[in-house]
Amino acid sequence: MYRQIILEIEKWGKISVPDLKNLEIFWNQIMMEHAQFIQGLLDPTECELIKTADGFAEDYCRLLEGAREQDMKMTNTLTAKTLQTTKQYQQFKIAGTEGITSCEIRSIILPLLADHVLREANHYLRLLECAQKSNS
């Protein structure tokens, strides 16, 4: 997928809408899975963080379903919603990474794993912003 996106950007200067759909399906699945395993690796006493992670898992589940069902008319609307959700999720991951590295969050999440999922959210945001600009 990464190679295909790079070739498209090099050739056309943008990501095509059918590939944007596949991109959103792929990354919404990844973001949903991140939220689910983050929730499972938090200490049970971290109730608010667990609820927040569960909320993101539900959000991405809905976005994933929407991406699978979207047609050409709905692409921009869904991408905008995905972009907004991913920005919020990025902030959650930033706070989580900082909390884990400073030992303020109880969990069995390794700091390197927290950093990894944050970098993946950053990458997805970059792709969404690039796609949104090229489809405007």
N, CA, C and O atoms as CSV, one atom per row, in Angstrom:
chain,resi,resn,atom,element,x,y,z
A,1,MET,N,N,0.829,-1.183,0.000
A,1,MET,CA,C,0.000,0.000,0.000
A,1,MET,C,C,0.876,1.249,0.000
A,1,MET,O,O,0.614,2.200,-0.737
A,2,TYR,N,N,1.912,1.240,0.827
A,2,TYR,CA,C,2.793,2.408,0.907
A,2,TYR,C,C,3.439,2.689,-0.443
A,2,TYR,O,O,3.472,3.833,-0.898
A,3,ARG,N,N,3.954,1.638,-1.080
A,3,ARG,CA,C,4.590,1.797,-2.391
A,3,ARG,C,C,3.604,2.345,-3.414
A,3,ARG,O,O,3.946,3.228,-4.199
A,4,GLN,N,N,2.395,1.828,-3.407
A,4,GLN,CA,C,1.370,2.274,-4.345
A,4,GLN,C,C,1.051,3.758,-4.136
A,4,GLN,O,O,0.901,4.499,-5.107
A,5,ILE,N,N,0.948,4.188,-2.904
A,5,ILE,CA,C,0.664,5.594,-2.607
A,5,ILE,C,C,1.797,6.481,-3.091
A,5,ILE,O,O,1.555,7.526,-3.696
A,6,ILE,N,N,3.034,6.074,-2.830
A,6,ILE,CA,C,4.187,6.862,-3.264
A,6,ILE,C,C,4.217,6.978,-4.784
A,6,ILE,O,O,4.450,8.062,-5.318
A,7,LEU,N,N,3.985,5.873,-5.479
A,7,LEU,CA,C,3.975,5.909,-6.952
A,7,LEU,C,C,2.883,6.841,-7.477
A,7,LEU,O,O,3.102,7.582,-8.436
A,8,GLU,N,N,1.720,6.802,-6.856
A,8,GLU,CA,C,0.625,7.680,-7.267
A,8,GLU,C,C,0.957,9.151,-7.046
A,8,GLU,O,O,0.710,9.991,-7.911
A,9,ILE,N,N,1.512,9.451,-5.891
A,9,ILE,CA,C,1.871,10.839,-5.597
A,9,ILE,C,C,2.946,11.308,-6.570
A,9,ILE,O,O,2.886,12.437,-7.056
A,10,GLU,N,N,3.925,10.462,-6.858
A,10,GLU,CA,C,4.970,10.831,-7.815
A,10,GLU,C,C,4.395,11.059,-9.208
A,10,GLU,O,O,4.779,12.006,-9.894
A,11,LYS,N,N,3.478,10.196,-9.622
A,11,LYS,CA,C,2.934,10.270,-10.983
A,11,LYS,C,C,1.882,11.364,-11.135
A,11,LYS,O,O,1.919,12.132,-12.096
A,12,TRP,N,N,0.952,11.437,-10.196
A,12,TRP,CA,C,-0.199,12.329,-10.332
A,12,TRP,C,C,-0.173,13.519,-9.371
A,12,TRP,O,O,-0.901,14.492,-9.568
A,13,GLY,N,N,0.650,13.447,-8.350
A,13,GLY,CA,C,0.707,14.526,-7.373
A,13,GLY,C,C,-0.378,14.443,-6.315
A,13,GLY,O,O,-0.529,15.358,-5.506
A,14,LYS,N,N,-1.135,13.352,-6.316
A,14,LYS,CA,C,-2.192,13.188,-5.322
A,14,LYS,C,C,-2.572,11.717,-5.206
A,14,LYS,O,O,-2.137,10.882,-5.999
A,15,ILE,N,N,-3.388,11.420,-4.206
A,15,ILE,CA,C,-3.922,10.073,-4.013
A,15,ILE,C,C,-5.302,10.047,-4.666
A,15,ILE,O,O,-6.129,10.918,-4.398
A,16,SER,N,N,-5.554,9.071,-5.506
A,16,SER,CA,C,-6.855,9.008,-6.169
A,16,SER,C,C,-7.937,8.599,-5.181
A,16,SER,O,O,-7.650,7.991,-4.149
A,17,VAL,N,N,-9.177,8.935,-5.500
A,17,VAL,CA,C,-10.288,8.666,-4.587
A,17,VAL,C,C,-10.472,7.172,-4.309
A,17,VAL,O,O,-10.686,6.811,-3.152
A,18,PRO,N,N,-10.401,6.281,-5.310
A,18,PRO,CA,C,-10.524,4.854,-4.954
A,18,PRO,C,C,-9.425,4.406,-3.988
A,18,PRO,O,O,-9.680,3.608,-3.086
A,19,ASP,N,N,-8.226,4.906,-4.170
A,19,ASP,CA,C,-7.157,4.535,-3.253
A,19,ASP,C,C,-7.365,5.194,-1.893
A,19,ASP,O,O,-6.986,4.627,-0.869
A,20,LEU,N,N,-7.961,6.382,-1.872
A,20,LEU,CA,C,-8.272,7.030,-0.606
A,20,LEU,C,C,-9.243,6.163,0.188
A,20,LEU,O,O,-9.115,6.030,1.405
A,21,LYS,N,N,-10.200,5.583,-0.500
A,21,LYS,CA,C,-11.144,4.687,0.177
A,21,LYS,C,C,-10.388,3.514,0.811
A,21,LYS,O,O,-10.600,3.198,1.982
A,22,ASN,N,N,-9.513,2.873,0.043
A,22,ASN,CA,C,-8.734,1.754,0.575
A,22,ASN,C,C,-7.810,2.206,1.695
A,22,ASN,O,O,-7.608,1.490,2.676
A,23,LEU,N,N,-7.254,3.395,1.541
A,23,LEU,CA,C,-6.393,3.958,2.573
A,23,LEU,C,C,-7.168,4.127,3.876
A,23,LEU,O,O,-6.682,3.750,4.942
A,24,GLU,N,N,-8.366,4.691,3.794
A,24,GLU,CA,C,-9.179,4.893,5.000
A,24,GLU,C,C,-9.616,3.565,5.605
A,24,GLU,O,O,-9.638,3.420,6.827
A,25,ILE,N,N,-9.961,2.606,4.771
A,25,ILE,CA,C,-10.341,1.293,5.300
A,25,ILE,C,C,-9.167,0.693,6.067
A,25,ILE,O,O,-9.331,0.228,7.195
A,26,PHE,N,N,-7.988,0.703,5.459
A,26,PHE,CA,C,-6.805,0.122,6.090
A,26,PHE,C,C,-6.478,0.831,7.402
A,26,PHE,O,O,-6.354,0.182,8.441
A,27,TRP,N,N,-6.336,2.180,7.365
A,27,TRP,CA,C,-5.889,2.903,8.547
A,27,TRP,C,C,-6.961,3.028,9.619
A,27,TRP,O,O,-6.623,3.065,10.802
A,28,ASN,N,N,-8.238,3.094,9.257
A,28,ASN,CA,C,-9.287,3.120,10.278
A,28,ASN,C,C,-9.295,1.804,11.052
A,28,ASN,O,O,-9.541,1.788,12.259
A,29,GLN,N,N,-9.025,0.699,10.351
A,29,GLN,CA,C,-8.913,-0.601,11.021
A,29,GLN,C,C,-7.742,-0.589,12.007
A,29,GLN,O,O,-7.870,-1.048,13.142
A,30,ILE,N,N,-6.600,-0.059,11.560
A,30,ILE,CA,C,-5.415,0.007,12.421
A,30,ILE,C,C,-5.685,0.877,13.653
A,30,ILE,O,O,-5.352,0.492,14.774
A,31,MET,N,N,-6.294,2.058,13.440
A,31,MET,CA,C,-6.572,2.967,14.556
A,31,MET,C,C,-7.556,2.334,15.537
A,31,MET,O,O,-7.418,2.505,16.749
A,32,MET,N,N,-8.548,1.606,15.023
A,32,MET,CA,C,-9.508,0.924,15.890
A,32,MET,C,C,-8.786,-0.136,16.732
A,32,MET,O,O,-9.025,-0.253,17.933
A,33,GLU,N,N,-7.907,-0.898,16.091
A,33,GLU,CA,C,-7.162,-1.924,16.809
A,33,GLU,C,C,-6.237,-1.312,17.860
A,33,GLU,O,O,-6.074,-1.868,18.946
A,34,HIS,N,N,-5.629,-0.161,17.535
A,34,HIS,CA,C,-4.796,0.522,18.531
A,34,HIS,C,C,-5.626,0.841,19.771
A,34,HIS,O,O,-5.204,0.567,20.895
A,35,ALA,N,N,-6.799,1.415,19.563
A,35,ALA,CA,C,-7.646,1.789,20.701
A,35,ALA,C,C,-8.025,0.558,21.524
A,35,ALA,O,O,-8.057,0.615,22.753
A,36,GLN,N,N,-8.309,-0.548,20.847
A,36,GLN,CA,C,-8.697,-1.757,21.563
A,36,GLN,C,C,-7.551,-2.323,22.388
A,36,GLN,O,O,-7.750,-2.718,23.536
A,37,PHE,N,N,-6.350,-2.366,21.812
A,37,PHE,CA,C,-5.272,-2.944,22.610
A,37,PHE,C,C,-4.748,-1.979,23.650
A,37,PHE,O,O,-4.259,-2.412,24.694
A,38,ILE,N,N,-4.835,-0.675,23.398
A,38,ILE,CA,C,-4.475,0.300,24.436
A,38,ILE,C,C,-5.399,0.113,25.633
A,38,ILE,O,O,-4.957,0.087,26.781
A,39,GLN,N,N,-6.683,-0.017,25.343
A,39,GLN,CA,C,-7.667,-0.222,26.402
A,39,GLN,C,C,-7.322,-1.468,27.223
A,39,GLN,O,O,-7.437,-1.455,28.449
A,40,GLY,N,N,-6.905,-2.531,26.558
A,40,GLY,CA,C,-6.592,-3.775,27.239
A,40,GLY,C,C,-5.286,-3.764,28.013
A,40,GLY,O,O,-5.090,-4.584,28.910
A,41,LEU,N,N,-4.387,-2.841,27.676
A,41,LEU,CA,C,-3.088,-2.783,28.348
A,41,LEU,C,C,-3.050,-1.767,29.490
A,41,LEU,O,O,-2.062,-1.679,30.219
A,42,LEU,N,N,-4.123,-1.009,29.639
A,42,LEU,CA,C,-4.199,-0.049,30.752
A,42,LEU,C,C,-4.566,-0.766,32.039
A,42,LEU,O,O,-5.282,-1.767,32.025
A,43,ASP,N,N,-4.073,-0.249,33.136
A,43,ASP,CA,C,-4.451,-0.764,34.443
A,43,ASP,C,C,-5.948,-0.516,34.636
A,43,ASP,O,O,-6.441,0.544,34.249
A,44,PRO,N,N,-6.682,-1.462,35.222
A,44,PRO,CA,C,-8.120,-1.275,35.420
A,44,PRO,C,C,-8.496,-0.019,36.213
A,44,PRO,O,O,-9.635,0.439,36.129
A,45,THR,N,N,-7.562,0.541,36.976
A,45,THR,CA,C,-7.864,1.758,37.737
A,45,THR,C,C,-7.864,3.006,36.853
A,45,THR,O,O,-8.293,4.070,37.299
A,46,GLU,N,N,-7.401,2.895,35.631
A,46,GLU,CA,C,-7.359,4.035,34.701
A,46,GLU,C,C,-8.696,4.129,33.951
A,46,GLU,O,O,-8.748,4.068,32.723
A,47,CYS,N,N,-9.770,4.279,34.729
A,47,CYS,CA,C,-11.134,4.220,34.193
A,47,CYS,C,C,-11.397,5.234,33.072
A,47,CYS,O,O,-11.962,4.877,32.038
A,48,GLU,N,N,-10.998,6.472,33.269
A,48,GLU,CA,C,-11.264,7.502,32.257
A,48,GLU,C,C,-10.517,7.219,30.960
A,48,GLU,O,O,-11.069,7.387,29.873
A,49,LEU,N,N,-9.277,6.795,31.071
A,49,LEU,CA,C,-8.495,6.466,29.875
A,49,LEU,C,C,-9.090,5.264,29.148
A,49,LEU,O,O,-9.112,5.228,27.918
A,50,ILE,N,N,-9.564,4.295,29.898
A,50,ILE,CA,C,-10.205,3.121,29.304
A,50,ILE,C,C,-11.459,3.537,28.549
A,50,ILE,O,O,-11.693,3.079,27.431
A,51,LYS,N,N,-12.265,4.403,29.156
A,51,LYS,CA,C,-13.487,4.892,28.493
A,51,LYS,C,C,-13.141,5.659,27.227
A,51,LYS,O,O,-13.803,5.504,26.201
A,52,THR,N,N,-12.103,6.489,27.298
A,52,THR,CA,C,-11.696,7.267,26.134
A,52,THR,C,C,-11.211,6.349,25.017
A,52,THR,O,O,-11.585,6.532,23.858
A,53,ALA,N,N,-10.387,5.368,25.354
A,53,ALA,CA,C,-9.893,4.415,24.353
A,53,ALA,C,C,-11.060,3.647,23.738
A,53,ALA,O,O,-11.096,3.426,22.528
A,54,ASP,N,N,-12.019,3.240,24.581
A,54,ASP,CA,C,-13.202,2.532,24.083
A,54,ASP,C,C,-14.003,3.427,23.135
A,54,ASP,O,O,-14.519,2.955,22.122
A,55,GLY,N,N,-14.104,4.712,23.464
A,55,GLY,CA,C,-14.810,5.652,22.596
A,55,GLY,C,C,-14.139,5.785,21.239
A,55,GLY,O,O,-14.813,5.842,20.211
A,56,PHE,N,N,-12.804,5.835,21.235
A,56,PHE,CA,C,-12.092,5.901,19.962
A,56,PHE,C,C,-12.271,4.615,19.158
A,56,PHE,O,O,-12.400,4.664,17.935
A,57,ALA,N,N,-12.281,3.478,19.829
A,57,ALA,CA,C,-12.506,2.207,19.129
A,57,ALA,C,C,-13.876,2.225,18.458
A,57,ALA,O,O,-14.007,1.794,17.313
A,58,GLU,N,N,-14.890,2.715,19.152
A,58,GLU,CA,C,-16.231,2.803,18.575
A,58,GLU,C,C,-16.270,3.800,17.423
A,58,GLU,O,O,-16.889,3.532,16.393
A,59,ASP,N,N,-15.613,4.952,17.587
A,59,ASP,CA,C,-15.562,5.946,16.514
A,59,ASP,C,C,-14.940,5.366,15.252
A,59,ASP,O,O,-15.475,5.523,14.155
A,60,TYR,N,N,-13.810,4.697,15.418
A,60,TYR,CA,C,-13.136,4.128,14.249
A,60,TYR,C,C,-13.909,2.952,13.657
A,60,TYR,O,O,-13.821,2.707,12.454
A,61,CYS,N,N,-14.649,2.235,14.463
A,61,CYS,CA,C,-15.502,1.174,13.936
A,61,CYS,C,C,-16.557,1.779,13.008
A,61,CYS,O,O,-16.805,1.256,11.922
A,62,ARG,N,N,-17.174,2.880,13.437
A,62,ARG,CA,C,-18.163,3.566,12.590
A,62,ARG,C,C,-17.505,4.136,11.332
A,62,ARG,O,O,-18.057,4.030,10.237
A,63,LEU,N,N,-16.322,4.741,11.492
A,63,LEU,CA,C,-15.612,5.293,10.334
A,63,LEU,C,C,-15.213,4.181,9.364
A,63,LEU,O,O,-15.262,4.368,8.148
A,64,LEU,N,N,-14.825,3.048,9.890
A,64,LEU,CA,C,-14.462,1.910,9.054
A,64,LEU,C,C,-15.665,1.435,8.247
A,64,LEU,O,O,-15.554,1.185,7.047
A,65,GLU,N,N,-16.807,1.311,8.904
A,65,GLU,CA,C,-18.027,0.915,8.205
A,65,GLU,C,C,-18.396,1.947,7.137
A,65,GLU,O,O,-18.786,1.593,6.025
A,66,GLY,N,N,-18.268,3.222,7.490
A,66,GLY,CA,C,-18.562,4.285,6.529
A,66,GLY,C,C,-17.623,4.260,5.337
A,66,GLY,O,O,-18.052,4.473,4.203
A,67,ALA,N,N,-16.348,4.002,5.580
A,67,ALA,CA,C,-15.371,3.940,4.487
A,67,ALA,C,C,-15.678,2.775,3.554
A,67,ALA,O,O,-15.523,2.892,2.338
A,68,ARG,N,N,-16.106,1.671,4.109
A,68,ARG,CA,C,-16.442,0.502,3.278
A,68,ARG,C,C,-17.665,0.769,2.411
A,68,ARG,O,O,-17.769,0.251,1.300
A,69,GLU,N,N,-18.591,1.579,2.921
A,69,GLU,CA,C,-19.853,1.821,2.215
A,69,GLU,C,C,-19.865,3.104,1.394
A,69,GLU,O,O,-20.807,3.340,0.637
A,70,GLN,N,N,-18.839,3.934,1.531
A,70,GLN,CA,C,-18.864,5.256,0.905
A,70,GLN,C,C,-18.871,5.181,-0.613
A,70,GLN,O,O,-18.326,4.260,-1.222
A,71,ASP,N,N,-19.509,6.188,-1.201
A,71,ASP,CA,C,-19.457,6.360,-2.650
A,71,ASP,C,C,-18.709,7.659,-2.933
A,71,ASP,O,O,-18.278,8.341,-2.004
A,72,MET,N,N,-18.558,7.998,-4.182
A,72,MET,CA,C,-17.771,9.164,-4.577
A,72,MET,C,C,-18.309,10.461,-3.956
A,72,MET,O,O,-17.532,11.368,-3.657
A,73,LYS,N,N,-19.618,10.556,-3.763
A,73,LYS,CA,C,-20.221,11.775,-3.225
A,73,LYS,C,C,-19.885,11.984,-1.745
A,73,LYS,O,O,-19.793,13.121,-1.281
A,74,MET,N,N,-19.705,10.900,-1.019
A,74,MET,CA,C,-19.510,10.986,0.424
A,74,MET,C,C,-18.040,11.024,0.836
A,74,MET,O,O,-17.740,11.212,2.015
A,75,THR,N,N,-17.126,10.850,-0.108
A,75,THR,CA,C,-15.715,10.736,0.223
A,75,THR,C,C,-15.202,11.926,1.014
A,75,THR,O,O,-14.583,11.737,2.061
A,76,ASN,N,N,-15.439,13.156,0.545
A,76,ASN,CA,C,-14.913,14.340,1.228
A,76,ASN,C,C,-15.481,14.494,2.631
A,76,ASN,O,O,-14.758,14.862,3.557
A,77,THR,N,N,-16.767,14.218,2.796
A,77,THR,CA,C,-17.404,14.337,4.108
A,77,THR,C,C,-16.816,13.331,5.094
A,77,THR,O,O,-16.504,13.679,6.233
A,78,LEU,N,N,-16.667,12.088,4.652
A,78,LEU,CA,C,-16.132,11.059,5.535
A,78,LEU,C,C,-14.661,11.320,5.843
A,78,LEU,O,O,-14.221,11.128,6.976
A,79,THR,N,N,-13.905,11.751,4.849
A,79,THR,CA,C,-12.489,12.047,5.076
A,79,THR,C,C,-12.343,13.188,6.071
A,79,THR,O,O,-11.451,13.151,6.918
A,80,ALA,N,N,-13.194,14.195,5.987
A,80,ALA,CA,C,-13.142,15.310,6.946
A,80,ALA,C,C,-13.435,14.812,8.363
A,80,ALA,O,O,-12.770,15.225,9.313
A,81,LYS,N,N,-14.419,13.934,8.509
A,81,LYS,CA,C,-14.747,13.371,9.821
A,81,LYS,C,C,-13.603,12.498,10.332
A,81,LYS,O,O,-13.270,12.536,11.517
A,82,THR,N,N,-13.011,11.720,9.446
A,82,THR,CA,C,-11.880,10.874,9.815
A,82,THR,C,C,-10.699,11.730,10.251
A,82,THR,O,O,-10.021,11.412,11.229
A,83,LEU,N,N,-10.456,12.815,9.524
A,83,LEU,CA,C,-9.364,13.723,9.863
A,83,LEU,C,C,-9.579,14.338,11.242
A,83,LEU,O,O,-8.647,14.408,12.043
A,84,GLN,N,N,-10.795,14.780,11.522
A,84,GLN,CA,C,-11.120,15.377,12.824
A,84,GLN,C,C,-10.923,14.350,13.949
A,84,GLN,O,O,-10.320,14.665,14.975
A,85,THR,N,N,-11.420,13.148,13.760
A,85,THR,CA,C,-11.291,12.096,14.780
A,85,THR,C,C,-9.827,11.732,14.999
A,85,THR,O,O,-9.400,11.520,16.134
A,86,THR,N,N,-9.062,11.661,13.917
A,86,THR,CA,C,-7.661,11.274,14.022
A,86,THR,C,C,-6.836,12.360,14.706
A,86,THR,O,O,-5.876,12.047,15.412
A,87,LYS,N,N,-7.188,13.620,14.512
A,87,LYS,CA,C,-6.505,14.701,15.241
A,87,LYS,C,C,-6.759,14.574,16.744
A,87,LYS,O,O,-5.849,14.755,17.553
A,88,GLN,N,N,-7.998,14.261,17.105
A,88,GLN,CA,C,-8.323,14.073,18.521
A,88,GLN,C,C,-7.604,12.844,19.085
A,88,GLN,O,O,-7.111,12.863,20.213
A,89,TYR,N,N,-7.553,11.796,18.293
A,89,TYR,CA,C,-6.887,10.570,18.716
A,89,TYR,C,C,-5.382,10.794,18.862
A,89,TYR,O,O,-4.751,10.248,19.766
A,90,GLN,N,N,-4.818,11.595,17.972
A,90,GLN,CA,C,-3.401,11.944,18.067
A,90,GLN,C,C,-3.127,12.632,19.412
A,90,GLN,O,O,-2.134,12.321,20.070
A,91,GLN,N,N,-3.987,13.553,19.819
A,91,GLN,CA,C,-3.804,14.249,21.094
A,91,GLN,C,C,-3.884,13.266,22.268
A,91,GLN,O,O,-3.124,13.377,23.230
A,92,PHE,N,N,-4.795,12.319,22.185
A,92,PHE,CA,C,-4.908,11.271,23.209
A,92,PHE,C,C,-3.621,10.457,23.276
A,92,PHE,O,O,-3.126,10.152,24.361
A,93,LYS,N,N,-3.084,10.108,22.112
A,93,LYS,CA,C,-1.849,9.314,22.064
A,93,LYS,C,C,-0.648,10.123,22.550
A,93,LYS,O,O,0.245,9.572,23.194
A,94,ILE,N,N,-0.613,11.406,22.255
A,94,ILE,CA,C,0.472,12.268,22.761
A,94,ILE,C,C,0.440,12.287,24.286
A,94,ILE,O,O,1.460,12.078,24.943
A,95,ALA,N,N,-0.739,12.540,24.835
A,95,ALA,CA,C,-0.882,12.584,26.296
A,95,ALA,C,C,-0.556,11.220,26.902
A,95,ALA,O,O,0.080,11.144,27.953
A,96,GLY,N,N,-0.983,10.163,26.254
A,96,GLY,CA,C,-0.700,8.826,26.753
A,96,GLY,C,C,0.784,8.505,26.739
A,96,GLY,O,O,1.315,7.947,27.699
A,97,THR,N,N,1.448,8.857,25.652
A,97,THR,CA,C,2.893,8.613,25.556
A,97,THR,C,C,3.637,9.383,26.640
A,97,THR,O,O,4.537,8.849,27.289
A,98,GLU,N,N,3.254,10.640,26.829
A,98,GLU,CA,C,3.895,11.444,27.875
A,98,GLU,C,C,3.603,10.879,29.265
A,98,GLU,O,O,4.483,10.838,30.124
A,99,GLY,N,N,2.364,10.445,29.475
A,99,GLY,CA,C,1.994,9.877,30.773
A,99,GLY,C,C,2.692,8.560,31.060
A,99,GLY,O,O,3.048,8.274,32.203
A,100,ILE,N,N,2.883,7.772,30.036
A,100,ILE,CA,C,3.570,6.486,30.214
A,100,ILE,C,C,5.051,6.712,30.481
A,100,ILE,O,O,5.617,6.094,31.383
A,101,THR,N,N,5.681,7.584,29.714
A,101,THR,CA,C,7.126,7.809,29.899
A,101,THR,C,C,7.437,8.496,31.225
A,101,THR,O,O,8.531,8.337,31.767
A,102,SER,N,N,6.481,9.255,31.747
A,102,SER,CA,C,6.706,9.914,33.039
A,102,SER,C,C,6.145,9.098,34.212
A,102,SER,O,O,6.139,9.563,35.352
A,103,CYS,N,N,5.678,7.890,33.925
A,103,CYS,CA,C,5.136,6.967,34.935
A,103,CYS,C,C,3.905,7.531,35.650
A,103,CYS,O,O,3.666,7.203,36.813
A,104,GLU,N,N,3.131,8.363,34.978
A,104,GLU,CA,C,1.898,8.905,35.551
A,104,GLU,C,C,0.673,8.087,35.171
A,104,GLU,O,O,-0.394,8.258,35.760
A,105,ILE,N,N,0.816,7.202,34.195
A,105,ILE,CA,C,-0.278,6.338,33.766
A,105,ILE,C,C,0.086,4.913,34.124
A,105,ILE,O,O,1.183,4.437,33.832
A,106,ARG,N,N,-0.864,4.239,34.768
A,106,ARG,CA,C,-0.641,2.837,35.133
A,106,ARG,C,C,-1.021,1.955,33.941
A,106,ARG,O,O,-2.164,1.964,33.484
A,107,SER,N,N,-0.046,1.199,33.453
A,107,SER,CA,C,-0.304,0.314,32.323
A,107,SER,C,C,0.863,-0.626,32.136
A,107,SER,O,O,1.898,-0.492,32.788
A,108,ILE,N,N,0.686,-1.579,31.240
A,108,ILE,CA,C,1.801,-2.435,30.844
A,108,ILE,C,C,2.249,-2.072,29.423
A,108,ILE,O,O,2.880,-2.876,28.736
A,109,ILE,N,N,1.919,-0.872,29.003
A,109,ILE,CA,C,2.321,-0.375,27.685
A,109,ILE,C,C,3.774,0.099,27.764
A,109,ILE,O,O,4.119,0.955,28.578
A,110,LEU,N,N,4.599,-0.462,26.922
A,110,LEU,CA,C,5.989,-0.033,26.863
A,110,LEU,C,C,6.068,1.349,26.214
A,110,LEU,O,O,5.313,1.624,25.281
A,111,PRO,N,N,6.950,2.212,26.675
A,111,PRO,CA,C,7.087,3.540,26.060
A,111,PRO,C,C,7.351,3.479,24.558
A,111,PRO,O,O,6.858,4.325,23.811
A,112,LEU,N,N,8.112,2.501,24.112
A,112,LEU,CA,C,8.390,2.361,22.685
A,112,LEU,C,C,7.119,2.038,21.898
A,112,LEU,O,O,6.948,2.520,20.779
A,113,LEU,N,N,6.234,1.234,22.469
A,113,LEU,CA,C,4.965,0.922,21.819
A,113,LEU,C,C,4.074,2.173,21.760
A,113,LEU,O,O,3.429,2.437,20.745
A,114,ALA,N,N,4.047,2.925,22.843
A,114,ALA,CA,C,3.256,4.165,22.867
A,114,ALA,C,C,3.756,5.126,21.791
A,114,ALA,O,O,2.956,5.746,21.090
A,115,ASP,N,N,5.068,5.250,21.660
A,115,ASP,CA,C,5.652,6.107,20.635
A,115,ASP,C,C,5.317,5.592,19.241
A,115,ASP,O,O,5.032,6.380,18.339
A,116,HIS,N,N,5.351,4.287,19.063
A,116,HIS,CA,C,5.044,3.684,17.759
A,116,HIS,C,C,3.613,4.005,17.315
A,116,HIS,O,O,3.397,4.436,16.182
A,117,VAL,N,N,2.637,3.796,18.205
A,117,VAL,CA,C,1.247,4.057,17.808
A,117,VAL,C,C,1.014,5.548,17.577
A,117,VAL,O,O,0.173,5.919,16.758
A,118,LEU,N,N,1.738,6.402,18.281
A,118,LEU,CA,C,1.651,7.841,18.033
A,118,LEU,C,C,2.201,8.174,16.647
A,118,LEU,O,O,1.594,8.948,15.907
A,119,ARG,N,N,3.351,7.591,16.294
A,119,ARG,CA,C,3.924,7.844,14.974
A,119,ARG,C,C,2.996,7.351,13.859
A,119,ARG,O,O,2.926,7.973,12.799
A,120,GLU,N,N,2.288,6.247,14.084
A,120,GLU,CA,C,1.347,5.765,13.079
A,120,GLU,C,C,0.173,6.735,12.928
A,120,GLU,O,O,-0.296,6.961,11.813
A,121,ALA,N,N,-0.301,7.303,14.021
A,121,ALA,CA,C,-1.365,8.311,13.933
A,121,ALA,C,C,-0.864,9.545,13.184
A,121,ALA,O,O,-1.589,10.115,12.368
A,122,ASN,N,N,0.365,9.954,13.457
A,122,ASN,CA,C,0.951,11.097,12.746
A,122,ASN,C,C,1.036,10.821,11.247
A,122,ASN,O,O,0.736,11.694,10.433
A,123,HIS,N,N,1.438,9.624,10.894
A,123,HIS,CA,C,1.538,9.237,9.483
A,123,HIS,C,C,0.162,9.270,8.817
A,123,HIS,O,O,0.012,9.795,7.714
A,124,TYR,N,N,-0.834,8.708,9.489
A,124,TYR,CA,C,-2.192,8.690,8.942
A,124,TYR,C,C,-2.722,10.114,8.771
A,124,TYR,O,O,-3.368,10.422,7.769
A,125,LEU,N,N,-2.452,10.972,9.738
A,125,LEU,CA,C,-2.875,12.375,9.610
A,125,LEU,C,C,-2.245,13.020,8.385
A,125,LEU,O,O,-2.919,13.736,7.645
A,126,ARG,N,N,-0.971,12.775,8.169
A,126,ARG,CA,C,-0.284,13.350,7.012
A,126,ARG,C,C,-0.931,12.881,5.711
A,126,ARG,O,O,-1.130,13.678,4.794
A,127,LEU,N,N,-1.258,11.598,5.628
A,127,LEU,CA,C,-1.910,11.060,4.436
A,127,LEU,C,C,-3.292,11.671,4.234
A,127,LEU,O,O,-3.653,12.036,3.116
A,128,LEU,N,N,-4.065,11.784,5.312
A,128,LEU,CA,C,-5.410,12.369,5.210
A,128,LEU,C,C,-5.354,13.824,4.776
A,128,LEU,O,O,-6.127,14.258,3.922
A,129,GLU,N,N,-4.431,14.576,5.372
A,129,GLU,CA,C,-4.305,16.005,5.004
A,129,GLU,C,C,-3.878,16.156,3.554
A,129,GLU,O,O,-4.375,17.038,2.854
A,130,CYS,N,N,-2.981,15.324,3.101
A,130,CYS,CA,C,-2.532,15.348,1.699
A,130,CYS,C,C,-3.701,15.019,0.771
A,130,CYS,O,O,-3.905,15.693,-0.239
A,131,ALA,N,N,-4.465,13.986,1.115
A,131,ALA,CA,C,-5.599,13.585,0.295
A,131,ALA,C,C,-6.684,14.655,0.271
A,131,ALA,O,O,-7.280,14.922,-0.772
A,132,GLN,N,N,-6.934,15.260,1.419
A,132,GLN,CA,C,-7.964,16.288,1.491
A,132,GLN,C,C,-7.593,17.500,0.644
A,132,GLN,O,O,-8.449,18.060,-0.041
A,133,LYS,N,N,-6.330,17.909,0.682
A,133,LYS,CA,C,-5.864,19.036,-0.132
A,133,LYS,C,C,-5.986,18.731,-1.610
A,133,LYS,O,O,-6.396,19.592,-2.389
A,134,SER,N,N,-5.635,17.518,-2.008
A,134,SER,CA,C,-5.673,17.178,-3.431
A,134,SER,C,C,-7.088,16.989,-3.947
A,134,SER,O,O,-7.324,17.099,-5.150
A,135,ASN,N,N,-8.040,16.704,-3.054
A,135,ASN,CA,C,-9.438,16.536,-3.477
A,135,ASN,C,C,-10.260,17.812,-3.341
A,135,ASN,O,O,-11.443,17.826,-3.681
A,136,SER,N,N,-9.644,18.882,-2.848
A,136,SER,CA,C,-10.381,20.147,-2.668
A,136,SER,C,C,-10.557,20.865,-3.976
A,136,SER,O,O,-11.151,21.942,-4.014
